[in-house]
């Protein structure tokens, strides 16, 4: 007898699993960046529109496919049509690439978490140089937070060509990160279902605590005003709309096969339409909520830096020109500088190179996303807070919960098709399959702990799951609507849930969403073509800052392979199916 498919203990467990997977690091470190770049509060207009016309319909489609076919991504799309089995394979390949590098973020979070118990925080001050006569030169040119990130955490090489060796401390943290993931997925839905309650809810507890603290920080209102002041002209910027669509698309985790895998463990009668709406809304609400927290802290950091700059300039001018203490203020500084420049031109010209131009607006305009926001900007703000160790522990614990929650979805996308396979599952127990997947991913992931590892991390992060995912989801919508048949799919859903599918979902699936994906696909291709030679940011220790360099030829080849290895699965699998059917017809033909 065929073994019964495991199920979630209850629908709430499934919703928590989807939220834990969808709500990830992108909500905390990419959405605030996009708000900053594309008009603050006005960016919410294209974001909400894209949520309605793209996010919800595509999420509902994937959940419905998983629940109807009751298989992982490969089996589900093979059931819809044998020609579409490559869609499932492509999803698994992309999820495999994602798992390889994504858990490195959890390794970094572990590293920072362990260092958060030190007093003072190790990134709060620059270390002394070898002679103990001053501070380390690289740290002085950069900042203590940048130095800790680039030198102590990554020990980054000057370019991609200089690979260096594996750094044993980040490597041990990566081993720990994979051990935690393995323990969470060990028993399938039985263990994952219990873990997601924590990975989905604990980040919100930390965000609420951080919100209360952030709003009480000096300068928090500057950050919030900067975020919510709408720049209406940005609504006419096509890039704002494209980035809103892209954020919705990637934030919900569409195309990886994780949502199909999770939904396959549902009862057939489960109301997946309601759950798609709930997960979409919670995901978007979290992005906005996390932005309020981020900008309150961002405002504190910008105000602190601005006031610090004013103090240094005021002290320099007071000492040089023998001014009265307290005479210089933020309001009269520019006026006094003008007077001193005209009254003492030679003396002022000598001092001019040392006088910084202090501006709160320029501090707030510094747009940072990704690891730069998580491990540099946040740590810079945390080090200036009272009881900084407590806030550091809370912050990196939250990052870990978000990262591990997303990893549970990524690994489910790989494991579900493998455990569904009778050939593999008949020879290996579920625990062994999970262990092997984690072991292989961890072994390959060691590449990202080398001195040039962060450059490879950026390559995977930028190219492993962008164009590929757009193509996968485009083929998914076409496959359901025009290969399987929208009417047939509609009657399947009605038979399962007892509810008719409304016109809204059908219009979105059949027309609006595919057109939107094609538009995104064209934008990405044209952007790559117009950009010319692909470049990356390398750390220059002598300048204490990032410099732009061209990717070497072998890196461009790896980028091409990353995109091709997943996307080519779709046409190759379809071609393979066509050839097999032709051969079968040939064998079955009567002999003359």
N, C-alpha and C positions, 0 to 999 in steps of 0.2 A: 504493500500500500504506500501511496505517496505521503510523505511526511507533511502534516498540516503546517501552513505558513504561520510564523509567529506574528502576534498582534501587539499593538500598544495597549497598555493596561486600561486606558480611557482616552477619550478625545482630547482632554486637556493636556495630556502627556505629549500627544502629537503636535498640538499648537505650540507648546513650550519648546519642543525640538526644532520646529520651523523658525520660531523667534530667535532661539539661541544660535541657529545657523545664519539666519539673514542679518540679524543685528550684530555687526562686527566692527572691526577697527575702522572700516571706511566711514561709518557713521560718525566716529569721533575725530578722525583726522583728514577726511576728504571733504565732507559736506561743509564744515566751517570755512575751509579754504575756498570752496566755490562761492559761498556767500560773500566772502571778502573780495573775490575777483570780479563777481558779476552782479554788483548792485545791492548788496545787503538784503534788506527786506523785499526788494522787488524781485530777487531771484526766486522767491517762494511762488511767484505766479507761474512761471514755466515749469517749476518743479511739481506743483500740485496738478497742473494740467497733464503732464507726462505720467504722473502716478495713475490718473484716471484712464487715459487712453492707451497706456503701455504696461505699466507695472501690474495693476490688478488683473487685466485680462490674461496676460502671459503666465502669471503665477497660478491663476485658476486653471488654465490649460494644462500646465505641468502636473498639478495636484490631481486633476481629473484623469489624466493619462495613467499616472501611477496607481491610482485607486481602482481604475477600471481594469487595467491589465494585470495588476497584482504581481509585478515583476520589477527587477532593476531596469536601468535604462536600456541595456542591450536587448533583453527579452521583450520589454514593452514595445520598442520600435520594430523589432522583428515580427511581433504579433500584428502590429498595425499594417506592415508590409515587409516582406523579406528584403525588398530593395532598400529599406530604410534602416537595416540593422547597423549600418556604418555610423548613423547618427548617435546610437548608444555607445559604440566603440570610441567615437570622437569625444563624447562627454567623459568617458572613463580616462582617456589619455589626458585631457585638459585637467581633470581633477587630480590625476597623478602628478602632473607638473606643478599644480597649485600646492599640493600637500608637501612636495619636495622642498619648496622654499618658504611656505607660509609658517611652518612650525619654527623656523629660525627666528621669527618675531617673538614667539613664545619663549625661545631660548634667551633672547635679549631681555625680555621682561623678567625672567627668572634672575638673570645676572644683575639687573638694576634692583630688583626686590631684595636680593641678598645684601647688596651694598647699602640699602636704605636704612639698615639698622645701625650704621656707623654715625658717630658724632665727632666732628661735623661731617656732613654728607661729602663723599669723596669728590663730587663734581662742583662743590661750592667754592673751592679755592684752588689756585694753581700750585703744583708741586715745586719744590726748590730745585735749582739746577744742580749739576754734578759737584760744583765747588761750594754749594750752600751759600753763595754770595748774592743770590737773587732768585727770581722765579724762572721756570723753564721758558725758553725763548719762544717755542712753538705755541705754548699756552698763552703767553702774554700777547702774541700777535692775533690769536683767535679769541677764545674766551674759555673759562674753566669748564663750562658745560660742553662746548664743542671739543675741547681737548679730551675730556673723559670719553666722549662718544667715539671720535675718530682714532684716538691713540690708545686709550686704555681698554675700550670695549672691542673695537674692530682691529686695532693696530694696522690701519689701512695702508696699503702700498701706494706709491705715487701714480701708478697707472695699471690698466688691465693686463698689460703684458708681463708685469712682475707679480706672478702668482703668490710667491712666498710659501710658507708652510702652514699647516693646520694649527690654529691657536687652541691650546688644550683646554683653557677655561670655558670659552664659548662652546667648544665641542662637548664638554661634560654637561653644560646646560642644555644642549640640543638632545643629548641622550636622555636627560631627565624629562624634557618636554615630550619626547616620544614614549617614554615609559608611562607618563601620566595619561597620554592619549590611549595607549594600549590597554591600560587598566579600565578606562572608561568605555571602551568598545568590546571588551573581552567577551561578554555574554550577549552581544547583539542588543536588541531592543530592551531586553531585561535590565542590563546595566546602563545603557545609554538613556533609557527612559527615566531613571532615577537621577542621573547626573544633570540632565538638562534643567531640572527644577532650580539647581544652583547656578549653572552657567547662564541661564536666562534671567534670573531675578536679582542675583547679587550685584551685577553692574549697575542696576537702577538704584539700589541702596547707596552705592558709592557715589553715583552721580548726584543724588539728592543731597548727600552730605557735602559734596563739593560745591553744589549750587548755593547752599546756605553759607558756606565759607567764602565762596567766590563773591557773592553779593555784598559781603561785609568788608571786602578788601578795598584799600585806598586806590582809587582810579578805576574801579570796576565799571562805573557808569560811563566812563570814556569809551571802553570797549563795547558795551551794550549799545550806546548811541551810534557808534561806528557801524555796528552790525545791522541795526534796524533802520537806520536812515536810508530810505530807498533812493536809488539812482535810476530814475524812470527811463533814462536814455538807453540803459542796458537791455530793456525789453525789445529794442530794435536790433540788438546784436545777435546774429544767428548762433554764435558760439555759446551764448548763455543757454539757449534752447537745446542745443546739441549736448552740452555738458549736463543739463538737467535730465535729459533722456538717458544719457550714459550712466549717470549716478543712480537713477532708479533701477536701471537694467542690472548693473553689477552689484548694487547694494542688496537686492533681493536674491542674488545668487542663481539667476536663471541660466539654463543651459548646461550646468555642471552635472546634472543627473541626481543631485542630492535630494531635491524636492520630490522627484519621481520615486526615489528609493524610500524616503520617509512615508510618502502617501501609499506605497505598496503594502505597508503593514497596517493600514486602516481597515475597519469593517467596511464592506461594500456600500452600506447604507449611510455612511458618514457624510455630513453636509459640507463638502469641500469648498463650495462657493462661499459660505459664511466664513470659513477658516481663511480662505484667500484674502477676503476683505479685511479681516481682523489682523492678519500678519502684515499686510501691506500698510495699513494705517499705523500700527504700532511701530513698524520699521521707520516710517517717515516721521512720526512723532518723536522717536528717539533721536533722529538726526537733528531736528530743530531744538530739542531739549539739550542735547550734547553741545550744540552751538552756543546756546545761552551760557552754559557752564564754561565752555572754552573761551568765549569772548570776554566774560567777566574776569577770568584769569589773564587773558591776553591784554586787557585794559590795564590791569594791575602791573603787569610786566612792562608795558610800554610807558606807563606813568612813572614807574620806578626808575627806568633807564633815562627818561627825559629829565626828571628832577635831579638825578645823579649827575647828568651831563651839565645841567645848570649850575649845580654846586661847584663842580670842577672849574668851569669857566669863570664863575664869580670869584672863587678863591684865587685863581691865577691872576685875574685882573686886579683884585684887591691888593695882593702882595706886590705885584709889579708896579702899580701906579700909586701905591700907598693910600688906598681909599679907606673910608671909615667902614668898620665891620657892620654888616647888615644893610649897607647903603644900596647894594645891588639887589634887585628883585627880578622876577620873571617879567614883570610889566615894563620896567625901565631899562632892561639889559641892552636891547638893541639901540635905544636912544643914547645910552652912555657909551656903547661901543663906537657909535658914529662920532660922538664928541671927542673921545680919546684918539680916534684915527686922524681927526683934523687938528687937534691940539698938539699931539705928540706923534707926528707921522713916522719918524725914523724908529722910535722905540716900539710903536704899535706894529710896524711892518716886521720887526724882529720876532714879535710874539705871535703874529698872525697864523703861522703854520701850526701852532699848538692850540689855537682857539677852535674848538669844535662848533659846528652849526647845530644847535639843539632844536629839535622840532618834534612835537608830540604826533603830528599828522604823519610824518615820515616813519616814526616808530610803529604806528598803527598800520601803515601801508605795506609793511614788510610781510608779504604773503608766503606762508610756509605750509607744506602739506606732508603727508606720509611720515617716514621715520624722523624727519627734521622737526616736525611738530611734536611728535610723541616723545622723542628722546633728547631734544635740545631745548625747544621753546618751553615746554611744560616743566622740565627740570630746572630751567633758569628761573621760572616763576616760583617753583616749590622751594628752592634754596633760600629765597628771600622771605618766606612765610615763617611765622612763629611755629614752634614745634614741627619743623620741616620734616623730621623723620616719620612722624605719624602720617602726614599728607603724602609723603613719598610711598610709604607702604600701601596705603589705600589706593593710590593711583595705579601702581604697577600690579597690584592684585586685581584691580578692575580690568586692566589690559589683558592679564592672563585669562580671566574668565571669558572675556570677549573672544580672545584668540582660540582658546580650547573649545568653546562652543561652536565656532566656525569649523574647526578641525574635525569635530564629530560629524558634521555634514559632509565635509570633503572626503573623509575616509568611508562614510556610508555609501557615497557614490561609486567608490571603487569596490568595496566589499560585497555589496548587495548583488551585482551581476556575477561575481565570483562564487558566492555561496549558493546562488540560484542555479549555477551550472552543475548538472548531475555528474559530469566527468570529474570535476575538481572536488565537489563536496563528498563524493563517494570514497575518495582516497584520503582526504584530509579533514579533520574536524574544524569547526568554525574558529576555535581558539588558535589553531595552527595557521589558518589562512590569514587571520588578523595579525598574528605575530610576524609572519613573513612579509606582509605588506608594510608594516611598521619598520621592520628591519631593513628592507630594501630602500625605503624612503629615507631612513636615517643615514644609511651608508652613503647614498648619493648626496644627501643634504650636507655632508661634511665639507663639500666643495665651498659652501657659503660661509664656513668658519675659517677659510684661508685668509691671508692678508688682502688678496684681491676679491675675496668672497662677496663683499658688498656691491661690487660692480656687477658680478654675475647675478646677484639678488635683484638688482635693478633691471637687468635684461629680462629675467623671468617675469618679474612683476609687470613690466611694460608690454611684453610681447607674447607671453605664453597663453594669455586668456583674454584677448581683446577681439581681434578680427575673427578668431576661431569661434568664440561664443556667439557673435552676431550671426555667423553663417549657420551654426547649429540650431539656434532658436528660429531663424528664418525657415530652415528646412522642416523643423518641428511643426510650425504653424501651417505651412503648405501641405505637409504630410497628413495632418489631422483633417484640414478643411477640404483638400482636393484629391488626396489619394485614398484615405480611409473614408472620407465623405462626411461633410458637416451634419447632414440629416441623420446619418447612421450614428455618429458620435452623440448627437443630441438625444436620439432615442435610447442609446446606451445609458446616458446620464439620467434620463427620466426613469428608466427601468431600475437603476441602482438606487437613486435617492428619492424617487417619487415626486420630483419637482421638475417642471418644464424649464428649459433654458430660455432666458429672456432675449429679446432682439438685440439688446445692447452688447451682450457677450458675443453674439454671432457676427454682428457688424465689425466689432473690434478684431475678432479672430480672422475673419475672411478678408478684411480690407485694410483697416486703419493700421493695426499693429505691424503686418508685413511691410507696408509702405514705409512706415517709420523706421523699421530695421534696415530696409534697403537704403534709406536716406543716410542713416548712421554709417552704414557700410561704405557708401560712396564718399562720405566725409572723411572717414579714416584713411581710405586709400589715397584720396587726393591730398590729404594732409601729409602722409608719408612721402608722396611723390614731390610735393612742393617744398618739403623740408630739405630735400637733397640728401647729402651724406648724413647718416645718423650720428649723433654726438652723445657724449656722456659727461657727467660732472666728476672730475677727479680731485682728490685732496692734495693741495700743495702745502707741505709742512713749512717750507721756507717763508711763504706768505701768510700762512695761517688762514687760508680760505680755499673755496672750491674754484677750479678752473675748468674751462670747457675743452674737451679733446675729441678727436674723431675716433670712432670705433675701428679697430684693426679688421682686416679682411676675414680672419677666422671667426671673430665675434659676429660679423654680419652673416656669415654662413650659419652659425648657431641660431641666430634670430630667424633666418629663413627656414631652418629645420623645425624650430619650435612651432611656427605658424603652419608649415606644410604637414608635419607629422600628424596633427589632429584633423585639419581640414580635408586632407587627401583620403582619410578613412571613409568619408561619405561617398565619393564617386567610385573608389576602388571596391568597396563592399557591394555597391549596386552593380558594378561591372562583373564582379565575381558571381553574384546571384544570377545575372543574365547568362553568363557563360555556362554555369552549372545547369540551368534550365534548358539551354540549347543542346548540351551534351546528352541530357536525359531524354529529350525529344528524339535525338539522333539514335540513341540506343533502343528506344521504344518503336522506332519506325520498322514496318514489316520488311522482311528480306525478300527481294525480288526473286 
